[in-house]
């Protein structure tokens, strides 16, 4: 089964001078080896945003091109907006990218690997599942 990798996990693995070998980074490495790690476009953009050095930007862009993600459709954006509105009505706030991850997770029946605690709040009202580190 494919797994959607949230920005928080990619960042732990990629945005540090020295990657942290915690359970989420180790799980990401295993998912990559198993060709199960999914990188959606908005997460790709979040990872590339703010990289000032052109050389570093181009290198990360090149490496991230190895990772594919599911196609994002109009229906995914509509479901993400519905999730946003549902969450907001319950006093739960989140980003557009987070709700898009939830929508894609639901449609493709893919769990999410994340360290972002906001997803725990989303799970209380949305039909999403998590992938937990196996280590």
N, C-alpha and C positions, 0 to 999 in steps of 0.2 A: 504494500500500500504506500502511495506517495504521501509526503508530509509537507505542509506549507511551513516554511521557516520564516519567523517574524524578524523584523529589523533588529530587535534586541539581541537575538542569538547571533545573527551575522556580525553585528557590531562587536560582540565579545570576541569573536574569532578574527575579525579583520581590522578593526580600527585601533588596535593597541600596538605600541611599539613591540611588545612581546605578547603574543596571544596567551590568554588565561586558559589553562587546561582544567576548567571545571567540568562538571557533569554535562552541561548543555553543549559546550564546545566539543567534548569527546563524542557526544551523541550526534552532533552535526557531522563530524568527521566520519562516523559510521554510516550515517544516512547518505553521505556523498559517495562513499565506497560502494554502497548498495544501489546507487543511482536512484534514490528515492527523494532527495532534497529538491523542493520546488521553490523557485524564486519568482514572485510575481512582479510585474512592472513597477507598481508604486513603491514596493520595498527596494527594488533596484535603484530607483530614483533617490529614495531617502539615504541609501548607502553612499551614493555618489555626490549628493548635495554637500556643499561646504568644503570640498577638497580644493584647497587653493593652488597647490602645486600641480601644474599641467601634467608633468611626467607621472606623478603619483595617480592622478585622476585617470589618465590613459591606461596605466598598468592595471588598476583595479577594474576599469571598464572592460579591458581585454579578458581578465580572469573571470569576471562575472558572466561574460557571454557564454561560458561553458555550461551555465545553469539555465535550464528552461523552466517555464512555468505554464500553468494552464491558460488557455485563451480567456480573456475577460470580455464578457458580452454586455450588451445594453441591459439585459435582465439582471446581471450581477450588480451593476451600478444602481438599478432600481431597488433590488433587494437590500443593498447596503444602505440606501436612503431610508427604506422602511425600517431596517434595524436601528438606524440612527434615531428616527422618530420614536420608535418604541422605547429605546433606552432613555431618551430625553424625557419622555412622559413619566418614566419611573425615577427620574432624578439622576440617571447615570450618564456621564459625559464620556466622549471618546473622539478619536480622530477619524477623518474620512477613510484613511488607509486601514485603520483597525476594523471598521465596519465592512470595508471591502474584503478584507481577509476573512471575516466571519461569513460573508455571503458566498465567497468562493469555496470556503471550507464546506459549507452546507451543500452547495450544488454538486461539487465533485466528491463529496463524502471523504474529505481528507482532514485528518487531525492537524492541529497547529502546535508547533514547537515554539514556545515563547517563555521569556522570563518576566514579561510585562504583567504586573499584577492586575491591570485594568481588565484583562481578559477573564479573570475570575468573576468580576462583576458582570461582564457580558454573558458568561455562561449561565448565570443565575436566571437570565431571561431569554436567551437565544439558544438555538439548537446546535451548539458547537461542541467539539471534543478536542481534548489535548493529547498530544503525544508526549509521553514522559521519558526522560533519559533512562536507559536500561542499565546503566552502570551504578 
